[in-house]
Amino acid sequence: MQSKFLVVNMIPRENLAIERSILEKYGYKVEQGSGNSVEQLIQNAREAHALIGSHQPYTRKVVEQLKLLKIVALIG
């Protein structure tokens, strides 16, 4: 099955097995991202439809630049 949506996890983790086991069966592709600045966040999540994050700078500029973004899930 080809993924329809890209979910980028911005929280540093070595293994995304839990996220993948839940989301891939619904057609989501899950990738690890990185970045603690607005510019890094935009560059590393440019193709993301969804972001999982925590303390990253989710500013207006980030939201405006990430054209495919539909949701940001903050863990905390």
N, CA, C and O atoms as a GROMACS GRO file, in nm:
protein
  304
    1MET      N    1   0.084  -0.117   0.000
    1MET     CA    2   0.000   0.000   0.000
    1MET      C    3   0.090   0.124   0.000
    1MET      O    4   0.183   0.133   0.080
    2GLN      N    5   0.063   0.218  -0.087
    2GLN     CA    6   0.139   0.342  -0.094
    2GLN      C    7   0.083   0.441   0.009
    2GLN      O    8  -0.038   0.453   0.026
    3SER      N    9   0.174   0.510   0.077
    3SER     CA   10   0.131   0.606   0.179
    3SER      C   11   0.062   0.725   0.116
    3SER      O   12   0.104   0.776   0.012
    4LYS      N   13  -0.042   0.768   0.180
    4LYS     CA   14  -0.112   0.889   0.137
    4LYS      C   15  -0.063   1.010   0.215
    4LYS      O   16  -0.063   1.122   0.164
    5PHE      N   17  -0.021   0.987   0.338
    5PHE     CA   18   0.015   1.097   0.426
    5PHE      C   19   0.150   1.071   0.492
    5PHE      O   20   0.187   0.957   0.518
    6LEU      N   21   0.223   1.179   0.517
    6LEU     CA   22   0.352   1.171   0.585
    6LEU      C   23   0.340   1.233   0.724
    6LEU      O   24   0.301   1.349   0.739
    7VAL      N   25   0.374   1.154   0.824
    7VAL     CA   26   0.380   1.200   0.962
    7VAL      C   27   0.527   1.209   0.999
    7VAL      O   28   0.601   1.112   0.985
    8VAL      N   29   0.570   1.326   1.046
    8VAL     CA   30   0.709   1.345   1.086
    8VAL      C   31   0.713   1.365   1.237
    8VAL      O   32   0.651   1.456   1.291
    9ASN      N   33   0.788   1.278   1.304
    9ASN     CA   34   0.808   1.288   1.448
    9ASN      C   35   0.929   1.378   1.472
    9ASN      O   36   1.040   1.344   1.433
   10MET      N   37   0.908   1.491   1.537
   10MET     CA   38   1.015   1.587   1.562
   10MET      C   39   1.080   1.567   1.699
   10MET      O   40   1.175   1.637   1.732
   11ILE      N   41   1.029   1.474   1.778
   11ILE     CA   42   1.088   1.444   1.908
   11ILE      C   43   1.199   1.342   1.887
   11ILE      O   44   1.174   1.235   1.831
   12PRO      N   45   1.322   1.373   1.930
   12PRO     CA   46   1.434   1.280   1.907
   12PRO      C   47   1.407   1.142   1.967
   12PRO      O   48   1.386   1.128   2.088
   13ARG      N   49   1.407   1.041   1.882
   13ARG     CA   50   1.386   0.902   1.924
   13ARG      C   51   1.470   0.812   1.837
   13ARG      O   52   1.495   0.844   1.720
   14GLU      N   53   1.514   0.703   1.890
   14GLU     CA   54   1.592   0.606   1.813
   14GLU      C   55   1.502   0.510   1.737
   14GLU      O   56   1.544   0.453   1.635
   15ASN      N   57   1.380   0.491   1.784
   15ASN     CA   58   1.294   0.388   1.726
   15ASN      C   59   1.151   0.440   1.719
   15ASN      O   60   1.095   0.486   1.818
   16LEU      N   61   1.093   0.433   1.602
   16LEU     CA   62   0.954   0.476   1.583
   16LEU      C   63   0.860   0.357   1.564
   16LEU      O   64   0.756   0.369   1.500
   17ALA      N   65   0.895   0.243   1.621
   17ALA     CA   66   0.816   0.121   1.602
   17ALA      C   67   0.672   0.137   1.651
   17ALA      O   68   0.580   0.088   1.586
   18ILE      N   69   0.652   0.204   1.762
   18ILE     CA   70   0.515   0.219   1.815
   18ILE      C   71   0.432   0.304   1.719
   18ILE      O   72   0.320   0.266   1.683
   19GLU      N   73   0.486   0.419   1.678
   19GLU     CA   74   0.413   0.506   1.586
   19GLU      C   75   0.385   0.434   1.454
   19GLU      O   76   0.274   0.443   1.400
   20ARG      N   77   0.484   0.364   1.403
   20ARG     CA   78   0.466   0.292   1.276
   20ARG      C   79   0.363   0.181   1.289
   20ARG      O   80   0.282   0.161   1.198
   21SER      N   81   0.366   0.108   1.399
   21SER     CA   82   0.270  -0.003   1.415
   21SER      C   83   0.127   0.048   1.418
   21SER      O   84   0.035  -0.022   1.374
   22ILE      N   85   0.107   0.168   1.467
   22ILE     CA   86  -0.028   0.225   1.473
   22ILE      C   87  -0.067   0.290   1.340
   22ILE      O   88  -0.177   0.267   1.291
   23LEU      N   89   0.020   0.370   1.283
   23LEU     CA   90  -0.016   0.456   1.170
   23LEU      C   91   0.000   0.392   1.032
   23LEU      O   92  -0.077   0.423   0.941
   24GLU      N   93   0.098   0.304   1.016
   24GLU     CA   94   0.121   0.248   0.882
   24GLU      C   95   0.007   0.160   0.834
   24GLU      O   96  -0.015   0.149   0.713
   25LYS      N   97  -0.065   0.098   0.924
   25LYS     CA   98  -0.177   0.014   0.880
   25LYS      C   99  -0.291   0.097   0.822
   25LYS      O  100  -0.381   0.043   0.757
   26TYR      N  101  -0.288   0.228   0.844
   26TYR     CA  102  -0.388   0.318   0.787
   26TYR      C  103  -0.334   0.395   0.666
   26TYR      O  104  -0.400   0.485   0.614
   27GLY      N  105  -0.214   0.359   0.621
   27GLY     CA  106  -0.158   0.420   0.502
   27GLY      C  107  -0.069   0.540   0.527
   27GLY      O  108  -0.032   0.609   0.432
   28TYR      N  109  -0.033   0.566   0.652
   28TYR     CA  110   0.056   0.677   0.683
   28TYR      C  111   0.201   0.631   0.677
   28TYR      O  112   0.233   0.519   0.716
   29LYS      N  113   0.288   0.718   0.629
   29LYS     CA  114   0.432   0.694   0.634
   29LYS      C  115   0.484   0.775   0.752
   29LYS      O  116   0.449   0.892   0.768
   30VAL      N  117   0.569   0.713   0.834
   30VAL     CA  118   0.621   0.779   0.954
   30VAL      C  119   0.772   0.794   0.940
   30VAL      O  120   0.843   0.696   0.912
   31GLU      N  121   0.822   0.916   0.959
   31GLU     CA  122   0.965   0.943   0.951
   31GLU      C  123   1.010   1.020   1.074
   31GLU      O  124   0.931   1.089   1.139
   32GLN      N  125   1.139   1.007   1.103
   32GLN     CA  126   1.199   1.086   1.211
   32GLN      C  127   1.248   1.218   1.152
   32GLN      O  128   1.314   1.219   1.049
   33GLY      N  129   1.215   1.327   1.217
   33GLY     CA  130   1.262   1.458   1.177
   33GLY      C  131   1.351   1.516   1.286
   33GLY      O  132   1.374   1.452   1.389
   34SER      N  133   1.399   1.636   1.264
   34SER     CA  134   1.480   1.703   1.365
   34SER      C  135   1.473   1.853   1.342
   34SER      O  136   1.434   1.898   1.234
   35GLY      N  137   1.512   1.927   1.442
   35GLY     CA  138   1.517   2.071   1.427
   35GLY      C  139   1.463   2.143   1.548
   35GLY      O  140   1.354   2.114   1.597
   36ASN      N  141   1.541   2.238   1.595
   36ASN     CA  142   1.499   2.318   1.708
   36ASN      C  143   1.484   2.465   1.673
   36ASN      O  144   1.448   2.546   1.759
   37SER      N  145   1.510   2.500   1.548
   37SER     CA  146   1.488   2.638   1.504
   37SER      C  147   1.377   2.639   1.400
   37SER      O  148   1.343   2.535   1.343
   38VAL      N  149   1.321   2.755   1.377
   38VAL     CA  150   1.215   2.769   1.277
   38VAL      C  151   1.265   2.720   1.141
   38VAL      O  152   1.195   2.645   1.073
   39GLU      N  153   1.384   2.761   1.102
   39GLU     CA  154   1.439   2.725   0.971
   39GLU      C  155   1.460   2.574   0.958
   39GLU      O  156   1.427   2.516   0.855
   40GLN      N  157   1.516   2.511   1.063
   40GLN     CA  158   1.537   2.366   1.060
   40GLN      C  159   1.404   2.292   1.054
   40GLN      O  160   1.390   2.193   0.981
   41LEU      N  161   1.310   2.338   1.129
   41LEU     CA  162   1.178   2.275   1.132
   41LEU      C  163   1.113   2.280   0.994
   41LEU      O  164   1.059   2.180   0.947
   42ILE      N  165   1.118   2.393   0.930
   42ILE     CA  166   1.061   2.408   0.796
   42ILE      C  167   1.132   2.316   0.697
   42ILE      O  168   1.067   2.247   0.618
   43GLN      N  169   1.264   2.316   0.701
   43GLN     CA  170   1.340   2.234   0.606
   43GLN      C  171   1.314   2.084   0.626
   43GLN      O  172   1.297   2.011   0.528
   44ASN      N  173   1.310   2.039   0.749
   44ASN     CA  174   1.297   1.896   0.777
   44ASN      C  175   1.155   1.844   0.771
   44ASN      O  176   1.134   1.722   0.771
   45ALA      N  177   1.057   1.932   0.766
   45ALA     CA  178   0.917   1.888   0.764
   45ALA      C  179   0.842   1.939   0.643
   45ALA      O  180   0.719   1.942   0.644
   46ARG      N  181   0.912   1.980   0.541
   46ARG     CA  182   0.850   2.043   0.423
   46ARG      C  183   0.741   1.957   0.359
   46ARG      O  184   0.642   2.012   0.309
   47GLU      N  185   0.755   1.826   0.359
   47GLU     CA  186   0.658   1.737   0.294
   47GLU      C  187   0.557   1.676   0.392
   47GLU      O  188   0.476   1.592   0.354
   48ALA      N  189   0.562   1.719   0.517
   48ALA     CA  190   0.478   1.658   0.621
   48ALA      C  191   0.332   1.701   0.611
   48ALA      O  192   0.301   1.818   0.585
   49HIS      N  193   0.244   1.605   0.633
   49HIS     CA  194   0.101   1.632   0.648
   49HIS      C  195   0.066   1.647   0.796
   49HIS      O  196  -0.030   1.715   0.833
   50ALA      N  197   0.147   1.581   0.881
   50ALA     CA  198   0.126   1.585   1.026
   50ALA      C  199   0.260   1.586   1.096
   50ALA      O  200   0.357   1.526   1.050
   51LEU      N  201   0.266   1.656   1.209
   51LEU     CA  202   0.387   1.660   1.291
   51LEU      C  203   0.354   1.614   1.431
   51LEU      O  204   0.249   1.645   1.486
   52ILE      N  205   0.447   1.539   1.488
   52ILE     CA  206   0.442   1.505   1.630
   52ILE      C  207   0.557   1.582   1.693
   52ILE      O  208   0.672   1.565   1.653
   53GLY      N  209   0.528   1.665   1.791
   53GLY     CA  210   0.633   1.748   1.848
   53GLY      C  211   0.616   1.773   1.995
   53GLY      O  212   0.528   1.718   2.062
   54SER      N  213   0.707   1.858   2.044
   54SER     CA  214   0.706   1.891   2.185
   54SER      C  215   0.744   2.036   2.205
   54SER      O  216   0.657   2.122   2.219
   55HIS      N  217   0.874   2.064   2.207
   55HIS     CA  218   0.921   2.199   2.236
   55HIS      C  219   0.973   2.274   2.114
   55HIS      O  220   1.042   2.374   2.128
   56GLN      N  221   0.941   2.227   1.996
   56GLN     CA  222   0.985   2.294   1.874
   56GLN      C  223   0.909   2.426   1.857
   56GLN      O  224   0.798   2.441   1.910
   57PRO      N  225   0.967   2.520   1.784
   57PRO     CA  226   0.902   2.651   1.766
   57PRO      C  227   0.796   2.650   1.656
   57PRO      O  228   0.824   2.682   1.541
   58TYR      N  229   0.674   2.612   1.691
   58TYR     CA  230   0.566   2.608   1.593
   58TYR      C  231   0.506   2.748   1.579
   58TYR      O  232   0.403   2.780   1.638
   59THR      N  233   0.574   2.829   1.502
   59THR     CA  234   0.535   2.968   1.484
   59THR      C  235   0.444   2.984   1.362
   59THR      O  236   0.422   2.889   1.286
   60ARG      N  237   0.392   3.102   1.345
   60ARG     CA  238   0.311   3.133   1.227
   60ARG      C  239   0.389   3.108   1.098
   60ARG      O  240   0.334   3.056   1.001
   61LYS      N  241   0.518   3.146   1.097
   61LYS     CA  242   0.603   3.124   0.980
   61LYS      C  243   0.611   2.976   0.946
   61LYS      O  244   0.603   2.939   0.828
   62VAL      N  245   0.626   2.891   1.046
   62VAL     CA  246   0.633   2.746   1.022
   62VAL      C  247   0.504   2.699   0.957
   62VAL      O  248   0.508   2.629   0.855
   63VAL      N  249   0.392   2.735   1.013
   63VAL     CA  250   0.262   2.691   0.961
   63VAL      C  251   0.240   2.742   0.819
   63VAL      O  252   0.188   2.668   0.735
   64GLU      N  253   0.277   2.864   0.792
   64GLU     CA  254   0.259   2.920   0.657
   64GLU      C  255   0.350   2.854   0.554
   64GLU      O  256   0.312   2.840   0.438
   65GLN      N  257   0.469   2.813   0.594
   65GLN     CA  258   0.565   2.752   0.501
   65GLN      C  259   0.537   2.604   0.473
   65GLN      O  260   0.572   2.554   0.366
   66LEU      N  261   0.477   2.534   0.568
   66LEU     CA  262   0.449   2.391   0.550
   66LEU      C  263   0.312   2.375   0.485
   66LEU      O  264   0.211   2.357   0.552
   67LYS      N  265   0.312   2.383   0.353
   67LYS     CA  266   0.188   2.389   0.274
   67LYS      C  267   0.099   2.266   0.287
   67LYS      O  268  -0.023   2.276   0.272
   68LEU      N  269   0.158   2.148   0.313
   68LEU     CA  270   0.079   2.025   0.322
   68LEU      C  271   0.031   1.995   0.464
   68LEU      O  272  -0.051   1.905   0.484
   69LEU      N  273   0.081   2.070   0.562
   69LEU     CA  274   0.053   2.043   0.702
   69LEU      C  275  -0.095   2.058   0.735
   69LEU      O  276  -0.158   2.159   0.702
   70LYS      N  277  -0.149   1.956   0.802
   70LYS     CA  278  -0.290   1.957   0.843
   70LYS      C  279  -0.306   1.955   0.995
   70LYS      O  280  -0.405   2.005   1.048
   71ILE      N  281  -0.207   1.896   1.065
   71ILE     CA  282  -0.220   1.880   1.211
   71ILE      C  283  -0.084   1.877   1.277
   71ILE      O  284   0.013   1.826   1.222
   72VAL      N  285  -0.078   1.934   1.397
   72VAL     CA  286   0.040   1.926   1.483
   72VAL      C  287  -0.007   1.866   1.614
   72VAL      O  288  -0.094   1.922   1.681
   73ALA      N  289   0.050   1.752   1.650
   73ALA     CA  290   0.018   1.687   1.778
   73ALA      C  291   0.133   1.712   1.873
   73ALA      O  292   0.246   1.670   1.847
   74LEU      N  293   0.105   1.781   1.982
   74LEU     CA  294   0.208   1.814   2.080
   74LEU      C  295   0.201   1.718   2.196
   74LEU      O  296   0.093   1.694   2.252
   75ILE      N  297   0.314   1.662   2.232
   75ILE     CA  298   0.325   1.568   2.343
   75ILE      C  299   0.378   1.646   2.464
   75ILE      O  300   0.477   1.717   2.454
   76GLY      N  301   0.312   1.632   2.574
   76GLY     CA  302   0.365   1.701   2.693
   76GLY      C  303   0.268   1.702   2.806
   76GLY      O  304   0.298   1.756   2.913
   0.00000   0.00000   0.00000
